[in-house]
Amino acid sequence: TMITASVDHGVTPPSAQATIIAASTRASYEIAVAQGIGVITDVHGGAGAKAARFFQECVEKSEKENIDPSDAAREIIKKYIVKGKRIEGMGHRIHTKDPRRDVLWKLASQTNVAGKHVELSKKISMLFEEIKGKKLPINVDGVIGAVVADMGFDPMFAKVFFIYGRTAGLSAHYFEEVTTQPKMRRINFAEAVYKGKELRKVP
């Protein structure tokens, strides 16, 4: 589900644009997809790993000092704010509430993966608003980071899941470009219009 939640759903992400541009020159499939994966960095695609490290820091502090994880998070949030450091995994350019969030939380609980990190991820927006006075919902990257932390994985695995999901999306972008668009076209990503299947129920 973390992989599915990471699949891109538009042409605005840099990775999608890199693959589409390569496809427009009729680069081979693997080269075009590699172009997209190549621009996945700490800036684009790295939020989940950073969120995992943040939640780990909070939980480790709470265990070391024998305090509630929420209190540990409050102290760390304040420290981040003073340093001008961004808390990754919060907010979204499009969604005011990321629809993938609740699905991941539910599955994490159903599979007994959810632990201290996931529980803290459910409170982090409230804690941030309490301290900063700004409402920022946790997004899919934040929840994936918390799940990865509860699974005991290295935070970098959040980016691994992201890349797996994006590879599927980049593949779709590639084949759509080479089968429906002229070579070396002038691309205006802001004018992209969906021409695929109508909304339908998946069994």
mmCIF file of the C-alpha atoms, coordinates in Angstrom:
data_MODEL
# 
_entry.id   MODEL 
# 
loop_
_atom_site.group_PDB 
_atom_site.id 
_atom_site.type_symbol 
_atom_site.label_atom_id 
_atom_site.label_alt_id 
_atom_site.label_comp_id 
_atom_site.label_asym_id 
_atom_site.label_entity_id 
_atom_site.label_seq_id 
_atom_site.pdbx_PDB_ins_code 
_atom_site.Cartn_x 
_atom_site.Cartn_y 
_atom_site.Cartn_z 
_atom_site.occupancy 
_atom_site.B_iso_or_equiv 
_atom_site.pdbx_formal_charge 
_atom_site.auth_seq_id 
_atom_site.auth_comp_id 
_atom_site.auth_asym_id 
_atom_site.auth_atom_id 
_atom_site.pdbx_PDB_model_num 
ATOM 1   C CA . THR A 1 1   ? 0.000   0.000  0.000   1.00 0.00 ? 1   THR A CA 1 
ATOM 2   C CA . MET A 1 2   ? 2.908   2.370  0.684   1.00 0.00 ? 2   MET A CA 1 
ATOM 3   C CA . ILE A 1 3   ? 4.100   1.683  -2.858  1.00 0.00 ? 3   ILE A CA 1 
ATOM 4   C CA . THR A 1 4   ? 0.633   2.275  -4.346  1.00 0.00 ? 4   THR A CA 1 
ATOM 5   C CA . ALA A 1 5   ? 0.255   5.474  -2.313  1.00 0.00 ? 5   ALA A CA 1 
ATOM 6   C CA . SER A 1 6   ? 3.506   6.772  -3.812  1.00 0.00 ? 6   SER A CA 1 
ATOM 7   C CA . VAL A 1 7   ? 2.465   6.402  -7.459  1.00 0.00 ? 7   VAL A CA 1 
ATOM 8   C CA . ASP A 1 8   ? 2.326   9.841  -9.085  1.00 0.00 ? 8   ASP A CA 1 
ATOM 9   C CA . HIS A 1 9   ? -1.082  11.080 -10.172 1.00 0.00 ? 9   HIS A CA 1 
ATOM 10  C CA . GLY A 1 10  ? -0.283  13.885 -12.586 1.00 0.00 ? 10  GLY A CA 1 
ATOM 11  C CA . VAL A 1 11  ? 2.435   15.450 -14.720 1.00 0.00 ? 11  VAL A CA 1 
ATOM 12  C CA . THR A 1 12  ? 3.596   18.131 -12.275 1.00 0.00 ? 12  THR A CA 1 
ATOM 13  C CA . PRO A 1 13  ? 6.260   16.142 -10.337 1.00 0.00 ? 13  PRO A CA 1 
ATOM 14  C CA . PRO A 1 14  ? 9.828   16.699 -11.620 1.00 0.00 ? 14  PRO A CA 1 
ATOM 15  C CA . SER A 1 15  ? 10.339  12.951 -12.047 1.00 0.00 ? 15  SER A CA 1 
ATOM 16  C CA . ALA A 1 16  ? 7.283   12.686 -14.313 1.00 0.00 ? 16  ALA A CA 1 
ATOM 17  C CA . GLN A 1 17  ? 8.394   15.660 -16.382 1.00 0.00 ? 17  GLN A CA 1 
ATOM 18  C CA . ALA A 1 18  ? 11.920  14.283 -16.792 1.00 0.00 ? 18  ALA A CA 1 
ATOM 19  C CA . THR A 1 19  ? 10.571  10.968 -18.092 1.00 0.00 ? 19  THR A CA 1 
ATOM 20  C CA . ILE A 1 20  ? 8.033   12.625 -20.403 1.00 0.00 ? 20  ILE A CA 1 
ATOM 21  C CA . ILE A 1 21  ? 10.665  14.914 -21.939 1.00 0.00 ? 21  ILE A CA 1 
ATOM 22  C CA . ALA A 1 22  ? 12.991  11.946 -22.501 1.00 0.00 ? 22  ALA A CA 1 
ATOM 23  C CA . ALA A 1 23  ? 10.105  9.979  -24.016 1.00 0.00 ? 23  ALA A CA 1 
ATOM 24  C CA . SER A 1 24  ? 9.339   12.841 -26.395 1.00 0.00 ? 24  SER A CA 1 
ATOM 25  C CA . THR A 1 25  ? 12.814  12.345 -27.918 1.00 0.00 ? 25  THR A CA 1 
ATOM 26  C CA . ARG A 1 26  ? 11.979  8.640  -28.183 1.00 0.00 ? 26  ARG A CA 1 
ATOM 27  C CA . ALA A 1 27  ? 14.621  7.591  -25.709 1.00 0.00 ? 27  ALA A CA 1 
ATOM 28  C CA . SER A 1 28  ? 14.273  3.905  -24.857 1.00 0.00 ? 28  SER A CA 1 
ATOM 29  C CA . TYR A 1 29  ? 11.931  2.928  -22.026 1.00 0.00 ? 29  TYR A CA 1 
ATOM 30  C CA . GLU A 1 30  ? 14.664  2.162  -19.507 1.00 0.00 ? 30  GLU A CA 1 
ATOM 31  C CA . ILE A 1 31  ? 16.564  5.373  -20.270 1.00 0.00 ? 31  ILE A CA 1 
ATOM 32  C CA . ALA A 1 32  ? 13.459  7.556  -19.971 1.00 0.00 ? 32  ALA A CA 1 
ATOM 33  C CA . VAL A 1 33  ? 12.379  5.966  -16.681 1.00 0.00 ? 33  VAL A CA 1 
ATOM 34  C CA . ALA A 1 34  ? 15.946  6.251  -15.369 1.00 0.00 ? 34  ALA A CA 1 
ATOM 35  C CA . GLN A 1 35  ? 15.816  9.981  -16.174 1.00 0.00 ? 35  GLN A CA 1 
ATOM 36  C CA . GLY A 1 36  ? 12.775  10.304 -13.931 1.00 0.00 ? 36  GLY A CA 1 
ATOM 37  C CA . ILE A 1 37  ? 14.248  8.238  -11.117 1.00 0.00 ? 37  ILE A CA 1 
ATOM 38  C CA . GLY A 1 38  ? 17.463  10.243 -11.430 1.00 0.00 ? 38  GLY A CA 1 
ATOM 39  C CA . VAL A 1 39  ? 15.768  13.436 -10.258 1.00 0.00 ? 39  VAL A CA 1 
ATOM 40  C CA . ILE A 1 40  ? 14.315  11.787 -7.145  1.00 0.00 ? 40  ILE A CA 1 
ATOM 41  C CA . THR A 1 41  ? 16.413  13.374 -4.410  1.00 0.00 ? 41  THR A CA 1 
ATOM 42  C CA . ASP A 1 42  ? 16.122  14.627 -0.848  1.00 0.00 ? 42  ASP A CA 1 
ATOM 43  C CA . VAL A 1 43  ? 14.167  17.569 -2.301  1.00 0.00 ? 43  VAL A CA 1 
ATOM 44  C CA . HIS A 1 44  ? 11.790  15.518 -4.484  1.00 0.00 ? 44  HIS A CA 1 
ATOM 45  C CA . GLY A 1 45  ? 10.998  12.166 -2.892  1.00 0.00 ? 45  GLY A CA 1 
ATOM 46  C CA . GLY A 1 46  ? 13.001  12.485 0.293   1.00 0.00 ? 46  GLY A CA 1 
ATOM 47  C CA . ALA A 1 47  ? 10.322  13.703 2.696   1.00 0.00 ? 47  ALA A CA 1 
ATOM 48  C CA . GLY A 1 48  ? 9.373   10.208 3.896   1.00 0.00 ? 48  GLY A CA 1 
ATOM 49  C CA . ALA A 1 49  ? 12.913  9.387  5.003   1.00 0.00 ? 49  ALA A CA 1 
ATOM 50  C CA . LYS A 1 50  ? 13.223  12.742 6.785   1.00 0.00 ? 50  LYS A CA 1 
ATOM 51  C CA . ALA A 1 51  ? 9.867   12.180 8.493   1.00 0.00 ? 51  ALA A CA 1 
ATOM 52  C CA . ALA A 1 52  ? 11.005  8.730  9.651   1.00 0.00 ? 52  ALA A CA 1 
ATOM 53  C CA . ARG A 1 53  ? 14.123  10.279 11.206  1.00 0.00 ? 53  ARG A CA 1 
ATOM 54  C CA . PHE A 1 54  ? 11.999  12.948 12.911  1.00 0.00 ? 54  PHE A CA 1 
ATOM 55  C CA . PHE A 1 55  ? 9.642   10.402 14.472  1.00 0.00 ? 55  PHE A CA 1 
ATOM 56  C CA . GLN A 1 56  ? 12.586  8.233  15.512  1.00 0.00 ? 56  GLN A CA 1 
ATOM 57  C CA . GLU A 1 57  ? 14.192  11.249 17.173  1.00 0.00 ? 57  GLU A CA 1 
ATOM 58  C CA . CYS A 1 58  ? 10.995  11.968 19.112  1.00 0.00 ? 58  CYS A CA 1 
ATOM 59  C CA . VAL A 1 59  ? 10.483  8.373  20.266  1.00 0.00 ? 59  VAL A CA 1 
ATOM 60  C CA . GLU A 1 60  ? 14.157  7.910  21.178  1.00 0.00 ? 60  GLU A CA 1 
ATOM 61  C CA . LYS A 1 61  ? 14.053  11.094 23.266  1.00 0.00 ? 61  LYS A CA 1 
ATOM 62  C CA . SER A 1 62  ? 10.869  9.986  25.031  1.00 0.00 ? 62  SER A CA 1 
ATOM 63  C CA . GLU A 1 63  ? 12.383  6.598  25.911  1.00 0.00 ? 63  GLU A CA 1 
ATOM 64  C CA . LYS A 1 64  ? 15.728  8.027  26.976  1.00 0.00 ? 64  LYS A CA 1 
ATOM 65  C CA . GLU A 1 65  ? 14.176  10.689 29.215  1.00 0.00 ? 65  GLU A CA 1 
ATOM 66  C CA . ASN A 1 66  ? 11.168  8.583  30.244  1.00 0.00 ? 66  ASN A CA 1 
ATOM 67  C CA . ILE A 1 67  ? 8.667   11.177 29.038  1.00 0.00 ? 67  ILE A CA 1 
ATOM 68  C CA . ASP A 1 68  ? 5.560   10.987 26.869  1.00 0.00 ? 68  ASP A CA 1 
ATOM 69  C CA . PRO A 1 69  ? 6.302   10.910 23.106  1.00 0.00 ? 69  PRO A CA 1 
ATOM 70  C CA . SER A 1 70  ? 4.065   13.966 22.654  1.00 0.00 ? 70  SER A CA 1 
ATOM 71  C CA . ASP A 1 71  ? 6.137   15.942 25.157  1.00 0.00 ? 71  ASP A CA 1 
ATOM 72  C CA . ALA A 1 72  ? 9.322   14.843 23.424  1.00 0.00 ? 72  ALA A CA 1 
ATOM 73  C CA . ALA A 1 73  ? 7.824   15.909 20.097  1.00 0.00 ? 73  ALA A CA 1 
ATOM 74  C CA . ARG A 1 74  ? 6.900   19.326 21.517  1.00 0.00 ? 74  ARG A CA 1 
ATOM 75  C CA . GLU A 1 75  ? 10.508  19.947 22.552  1.00 0.00 ? 75  GLU A CA 1 
ATOM 76  C CA . ILE A 1 76  ? 11.884  18.799 19.209  1.00 0.00 ? 76  ILE A CA 1 
ATOM 77  C CA . ILE A 1 77  ? 9.342   20.847 17.235  1.00 0.00 ? 77  ILE A CA 1 
ATOM 78  C CA . LYS A 1 78  ? 10.396  23.941 19.199  1.00 0.00 ? 78  LYS A CA 1 
ATOM 79  C CA . LYS A 1 79  ? 14.043  23.150 18.465  1.00 0.00 ? 79  LYS A CA 1 
ATOM 80  C CA . TYR A 1 80  ? 13.284  22.772 14.760  1.00 0.00 ? 80  TYR A CA 1 
ATOM 81  C CA . ILE A 1 81  ? 11.421  26.099 14.705  1.00 0.00 ? 81  ILE A CA 1 
ATOM 82  C CA . VAL A 1 82  ? 14.297  27.943 16.412  1.00 0.00 ? 82  VAL A CA 1 
ATOM 83  C CA . LYS A 1 83  ? 16.739  26.492 13.890  1.00 0.00 ? 83  LYS A CA 1 
ATOM 84  C CA . GLY A 1 84  ? 14.422  27.284 10.985  1.00 0.00 ? 84  GLY A CA 1 
ATOM 85  C CA . LYS A 1 85  ? 14.323  23.594 10.176  1.00 0.00 ? 85  LYS A CA 1 
ATOM 86  C CA . ARG A 1 86  ? 11.364  22.181 8.269   1.00 0.00 ? 86  ARG A CA 1 
ATOM 87  C CA . ILE A 1 87  ? 9.419   19.216 9.651   1.00 0.00 ? 87  ILE A CA 1 
ATOM 88  C CA . GLU A 1 88  ? 9.000   16.982 6.622   1.00 0.00 ? 88  GLU A CA 1 
ATOM 89  C CA . GLY A 1 89  ? 5.872   14.983 5.923   1.00 0.00 ? 89  GLY A CA 1 
ATOM 90  C CA . MET A 1 90  ? 3.449   17.802 6.675   1.00 0.00 ? 90  MET A CA 1 
ATOM 91  C CA . GLY A 1 91  ? 1.342   19.896 4.327   1.00 0.00 ? 91  GLY A CA 1 
ATOM 92  C CA . HIS A 1 92  ? 0.526   19.375 0.654   1.00 0.00 ? 92  HIS A CA 1 
ATOM 93  C CA . ARG A 1 93  ? 0.504   21.595 -2.432  1.00 0.00 ? 93  ARG A CA 1 
ATOM 94  C CA . ILE A 1 94  ? -2.957  20.344 -3.444  1.00 0.00 ? 94  ILE A CA 1 
ATOM 95  C CA . HIS A 1 95  ? -4.687  18.499 -0.599  1.00 0.00 ? 95  HIS A CA 1 
ATOM 96  C CA . THR A 1 96  ? -5.786  20.140 2.648   1.00 0.00 ? 96  THR A CA 1 
ATOM 97  C CA . LYS A 1 97  ? -6.195  16.581 3.911   1.00 0.00 ? 97  LYS A CA 1 
ATOM 98  C CA . ASP A 1 98  ? -4.189  13.897 2.147   1.00 0.00 ? 98  ASP A CA 1 
ATOM 99  C CA . PRO A 1 99  ? -6.727  11.137 1.328   1.00 0.00 ? 99  PRO A CA 1 
ATOM 100 C CA . ARG A 1 100 ? -4.018  8.443  1.469   1.00 0.00 ? 100 ARG A CA 1 
ATOM 101 C CA . ARG A 1 101 ? -3.238  9.176  5.099   1.00 0.00 ? 101 ARG A CA 1 
ATOM 102 C CA . ASP A 1 102 ? -6.199  7.428  6.738   1.00 0.00 ? 102 ASP A CA 1 
ATOM 103 C CA . VAL A 1 103 ? -5.832  4.340  4.520   1.00 0.00 ? 103 VAL A CA 1 
ATOM 104 C CA . LEU A 1 104 ? -2.222  3.861  5.620   1.00 0.00 ? 104 LEU A CA 1 
ATOM 105 C CA . TRP A 1 105 ? -3.066  4.417  9.282   1.00 0.00 ? 105 TRP A CA 1 
ATOM 106 C CA . LYS A 1 106 ? -5.888  1.877  9.085   1.00 0.00 ? 106 LYS A CA 1 
ATOM 107 C CA . LEU A 1 107 ? -3.749  -0.778 7.394   1.00 0.00 ? 107 LEU A CA 1 
ATOM 108 C CA . ALA A 1 108 ? -0.864  -0.186 9.805   1.00 0.00 ? 108 ALA A CA 1 
ATOM 109 C CA . SER A 1 109 ? -3.253  -0.896 12.688  1.00 0.00 ? 109 SER A CA 1 
ATOM 110 C CA . GLN A 1 110 ? -4.889  -3.903 11.013  1.00 0.00 ? 110 GLN A CA 1 
ATOM 111 C CA . THR A 1 111 ? -1.503  -5.518 10.330  1.00 0.00 ? 111 THR A CA 1 
ATOM 112 C CA . ASN A 1 112 ? -0.196  -4.774 13.839  1.00 0.00 ? 112 ASN A CA 1 
ATOM 113 C CA . VAL A 1 113 ? 2.601   -2.637 12.409  1.00 0.00 ? 113 VAL A CA 1 
ATOM 114 C CA . ALA A 1 114 ? 1.447   0.558  14.119  1.00 0.00 ? 114 ALA A CA 1 
ATOM 115 C CA . GLY A 1 115 ? 3.490   1.440  17.174  1.00 0.00 ? 115 GLY A CA 1 
ATOM 116 C CA . LYS A 1 116 ? 4.761   4.572  18.899  1.00 0.00 ? 116 LYS A CA 1 
ATOM 117 C CA . HIS A 1 117 ? 5.844   6.256  15.672  1.00 0.00 ? 117 HIS A CA 1 
ATOM 118 C CA . VAL A 1 118 ? 2.490   5.818  13.928  1.00 0.00 ? 118 VAL A CA 1 
ATOM 119 C CA . GLU A 1 119 ? 0.608   6.891  17.049  1.00 0.00 ? 119 GLU A CA 1 
ATOM 120 C CA . LEU A 1 120 ? 2.721   10.032 17.237  1.00 0.00 ? 120 LEU A CA 1 
ATOM 121 C CA . SER A 1 121 ? 2.088   10.710 13.546  1.00 0.00 ? 121 SER A CA 1 
ATOM 122 C CA . LYS A 1 122 ? -1.633  10.965 14.365  1.00 0.00 ? 122 LYS A CA 1 
ATOM 123 C CA . LYS A 1 123 ? -0.933  13.764 16.854  1.00 0.00 ? 123 LYS A CA 1 
ATOM 124 C CA . ILE A 1 124 ? 1.858   15.679 15.147  1.00 0.00 ? 124 ILE A CA 1 
ATOM 125 C CA . SER A 1 125 ? -0.370  18.150 13.264  1.00 0.00 ? 125 SER A CA 1 
ATOM 126 C CA . MET A 1 126 ? -2.158  19.080 16.489  1.00 0.00 ? 126 MET A CA 1 
ATOM 127 C CA . LEU A 1 127 ? 1.161   19.494 18.329  1.00 0.00 ? 127 LEU A CA 1 
ATOM 128 C CA . PHE A 1 128 ? 2.596   21.621 15.525  1.00 0.00 ? 128 PHE A CA 1 
ATOM 129 C CA . GLU A 1 129 ? -0.475  23.881 15.492  1.00 0.00 ? 129 GLU A CA 1 
ATOM 130 C CA . GLU A 1 130 ? -0.343  24.168 19.286  1.00 0.00 ? 130 GLU A CA 1 
ATOM 131 C CA . ILE A 1 131 ? 3.260   25.417 19.145  1.00 0.00 ? 131 ILE A CA 1 
ATOM 132 C CA . LYS A 1 132 ? 3.468   27.256 15.824  1.00 0.00 ? 132 LYS A CA 1 
ATOM 133 C CA . GLY A 1 133 ? -0.140  28.384 15.508  1.00 0.00 ? 133 GLY A CA 1 
ATOM 134 C CA . LYS A 1 134 ? -0.253  27.067 11.972  1.00 0.00 ? 134 LYS A CA 1 
ATOM 135 C CA . LYS A 1 135 ? -2.429  24.205 10.752  1.00 0.00 ? 135 LYS A CA 1 
ATOM 136 C CA . LEU A 1 136 ? -0.509  21.706 8.618   1.00 0.00 ? 136 LEU A CA 1 
ATOM 137 C CA . PRO A 1 137 ? -2.005  18.242 8.029   1.00 0.00 ? 137 PRO A CA 1 
ATOM 138 C CA . ILE A 1 138 ? 0.315   15.263 7.963   1.00 0.00 ? 138 ILE A CA 1 
ATOM 139 C CA . ASN A 1 139 ? 0.683   13.927 4.435   1.00 0.00 ? 139 ASN A CA 1 
ATOM 140 C CA . VAL A 1 140 ? 1.396   10.535 2.870   1.00 0.00 ? 140 VAL A CA 1 
ATOM 141 C CA . ASP A 1 141 ? 5.162   10.981 3.244   1.00 0.00 ? 141 ASP A CA 1 
ATOM 142 C CA . GLY A 1 142 ? 4.783   11.632 6.964   1.00 0.00 ? 142 GLY A CA 1 
ATOM 143 C CA . VAL A 1 143 ? 2.689   8.511  7.519   1.00 0.00 ? 143 VAL A CA 1 
ATOM 144 C CA . ILE A 1 144 ? 5.009   6.361  5.389   1.00 0.00 ? 144 ILE A CA 1 
ATOM 145 C CA . GLY A 1 145 ? 7.932   7.664  7.444   1.00 0.00 ? 145 GLY A CA 1 
ATOM 146 C CA . ALA A 1 146 ? 6.159   6.698  10.674  1.00 0.00 ? 146 ALA A CA 1 
ATOM 147 C CA . VAL A 1 147 ? 5.282   3.230  9.351   1.00 0.00 ? 147 VAL A CA 1 
ATOM 148 C CA . VAL A 1 148 ? 8.856   2.643  8.165   1.00 0.00 ? 148 VAL A CA 1 
ATOM 149 C CA . ALA A 1 149 ? 10.102  3.651  11.624  1.00 0.00 ? 149 ALA A CA 1 
ATOM 150 C CA . ASP A 1 150 ? 7.666   1.272  13.353  1.00 0.00 ? 150 ASP A CA 1 
ATOM 151 C CA . MET A 1 151 ? 8.763   -1.545 11.036  1.00 0.00 ? 151 MET A CA 1 
ATOM 152 C CA . GLY A 1 152 ? 12.311  -1.035 12.269  1.00 0.00 ? 152 GLY A CA 1 
ATOM 153 C CA . PHE A 1 153 ? 13.630  -0.205 8.809   1.00 0.00 ? 153 PHE A CA 1 
ATOM 154 C CA . ASP A 1 154 ? 16.329  2.304  7.991   1.00 0.00 ? 154 ASP A CA 1 
ATOM 155 C CA . PRO A 1 155 ? 14.612  5.646  7.187   1.00 0.00 ? 155 PRO A CA 1 
ATOM 156 C CA . MET A 1 156 ? 15.978  5.449  3.637   1.00 0.00 ? 156 MET A CA 1 
ATOM 157 C CA . PHE A 1 157 ? 13.463  2.655  2.954   1.00 0.00 ? 157 PHE A CA 1 
ATOM 158 C CA . ALA A 1 158 ? 10.796  5.362  2.752   1.00 0.00 ? 158 ALA A CA 1 
ATOM 159 C CA . LYS A 1 159 ? 12.538  6.566  -0.407  1.00 0.00 ? 159 LYS A CA 1 
ATOM 160 C CA . VAL A 1 160 ? 12.792  2.956  -1.622  1.00 0.00 ? 160 VAL A CA 1 
ATOM 161 C CA . PHE A 1 161 ? 9.000   2.592  -1.446  1.00 0.00 ? 161 PHE A CA 1 
ATOM 162 C CA . PHE A 1 162 ? 8.617   5.993  -3.109  1.00 0.00 ? 162 PHE A CA 1 
ATOM 163 C CA . ILE A 1 163 ? 10.849  4.976  -6.022  1.00 0.00 ? 163 ILE A CA 1 
ATOM 164 C CA . TYR A 1 164 ? 9.024   1.644  -6.448  1.00 0.00 ? 164 TYR A CA 1 
ATOM 165 C CA . GLY A 1 165 ? 5.699   3.490  -6.704  1.00 0.00 ? 165 GLY A CA 1 
ATOM 166 C CA . ARG A 1 166 ? 7.050   6.181  -8.996  1.00 0.00 ? 166 ARG A CA 1 
ATOM 167 C CA . THR A 1 167 ? 8.527   3.589  -11.351 1.00 0.00 ? 167 THR A CA 1 
ATOM 168 C CA . ALA A 1 168 ? 4.995   2.376  -12.098 1.00 0.00 ? 168 ALA A CA 1 
ATOM 169 C CA . GLY A 1 169 ? 3.802   5.924  -12.718 1.00 0.00 ? 169 GLY A CA 1 
ATOM 170 C CA . LEU A 1 170 ? 6.809   6.838  -14.852 1.00 0.00 ? 170 LEU A CA 1 
ATOM 171 C CA . SER A 1 171 ? 6.220   3.729  -16.954 1.00 0.00 ? 171 SER A CA 1 
ATOM 172 C CA . ALA A 1 172 ? 2.663   4.869  -17.659 1.00 0.00 ? 172 ALA A CA 1 
ATOM 173 C CA . HIS A 1 173 ? 3.864   8.362  -18.579 1.00 0.00 ? 173 HIS A CA 1 
ATOM 174 C CA . TYR A 1 174 ? 6.448   6.889  -20.945 1.00 0.00 ? 174 TYR A CA 1 
ATOM 175 C CA . PHE A 1 175 ? 4.060   4.659  -22.870 1.00 0.00 ? 175 PHE A CA 1 
ATOM 176 C CA . GLU A 1 176 ? 1.389   7.355  -23.060 1.00 0.00 ? 176 GLU A CA 1 
ATOM 177 C CA . GLU A 1 177 ? 3.912   9.819  -24.502 1.00 0.00 ? 177 GLU A CA 1 
ATOM 178 C CA . VAL A 1 178 ? 5.374   7.515  -27.161 1.00 0.00 ? 178 VAL A CA 1 
ATOM 179 C CA . THR A 1 179 ? 2.005   6.113  -28.266 1.00 0.00 ? 179 THR A CA 1 
ATOM 180 C CA . THR A 1 180 ? -0.132  9.259  -28.327 1.00 0.00 ? 180 THR A CA 1 
ATOM 181 C CA . GLN A 1 181 ? 2.131   12.281 -28.823 1.00 0.00 ? 181 GLN A CA 1 
ATOM 182 C CA . PRO A 1 182 ? 4.381   13.549 -31.648 1.00 0.00 ? 182 PRO A CA 1 
ATOM 183 C CA . LYS A 1 183 ? 8.152   13.457 -31.270 1.00 0.00 ? 183 LYS A CA 1 
ATOM 184 C CA . MET A 1 184 ? 10.010  16.439 -29.825 1.00 0.00 ? 184 MET A CA 1 
ATOM 185 C CA . ARG A 1 185 ? 6.796   18.313 -29.130 1.00 0.00 ? 185 ARG A CA 1 
ATOM 186 C CA . ARG A 1 186 ? 6.640   21.589 -27.231 1.00 0.00 ? 186 ARG A CA 1 
ATOM 187 C CA . ILE A 1 187 ? 5.365   20.532 -23.807 1.00 0.00 ? 187 ILE A CA 1 
ATOM 188 C CA . ASN A 1 188 ? 3.353   22.793 -21.520 1.00 0.00 ? 188 ASN A CA 1 
ATOM 189 C CA . PHE A 1 189 ? 2.748   20.701 -18.417 1.00 0.00 ? 189 PHE A CA 1 
ATOM 190 C CA . ALA A 1 190 ? 0.269   23.237 -17.034 1.00 0.00 ? 190 ALA A CA 1 
ATOM 191 C CA . GLU A 1 191 ? -2.100  22.465 -19.921 1.00 0.00 ? 191 GLU A CA 1 
ATOM 192 C CA . ALA A 1 192 ? -2.148  18.690 -19.465 1.00 0.00 ? 192 ALA A CA 1 
ATOM 193 C CA . VAL A 1 193 ? -5.629  17.184 -19.803 1.00 0.00 ? 193 VAL A CA 1 
ATOM 194 C CA . TYR A 1 194 ? -6.555  13.674 -18.656 1.00 0.00 ? 194 TYR A CA 1 
ATOM 195 C CA . LYS A 1 195 ? -7.762  11.551 -21.585 1.00 0.00 ? 195 LYS A CA 1 
ATOM 196 C CA . GLY A 1 196 ? -7.755  8.111  -19.996 1.00 0.00 ? 196 GLY A CA 1 
ATOM 197 C CA . LYS A 1 197 ? -10.533 5.881  -18.720 1.00 0.00 ? 197 LYS A CA 1 
ATOM 198 C CA . GLU A 1 198 ? -13.534 7.465  -17.064 1.00 0.00 ? 198 GLU A CA 1 
ATOM 199 C CA . LEU A 1 199 ? -14.030 7.017  -13.331 1.00 0.00 ? 199 LEU A CA 1 
ATOM 200 C CA . ARG A 1 200 ? -14.794 3.352  -12.760 1.00 0.00 ? 200 ARG A CA 1 
ATOM 201 C CA . LYS A 1 201 ? -15.088 0.870  -9.945  1.00 0.00 ? 201 LYS A CA 1 
ATOM 202 C CA . VAL A 1 202 ? -12.147 -1.475 -9.523  1.00 0.00 ? 202 VAL A CA 1 
ATOM 203 C CA . PRO A 1 203 ? -13.201 -4.934 -8.269  1.00 0.00 ? 203 PRO A CA 1 
# 
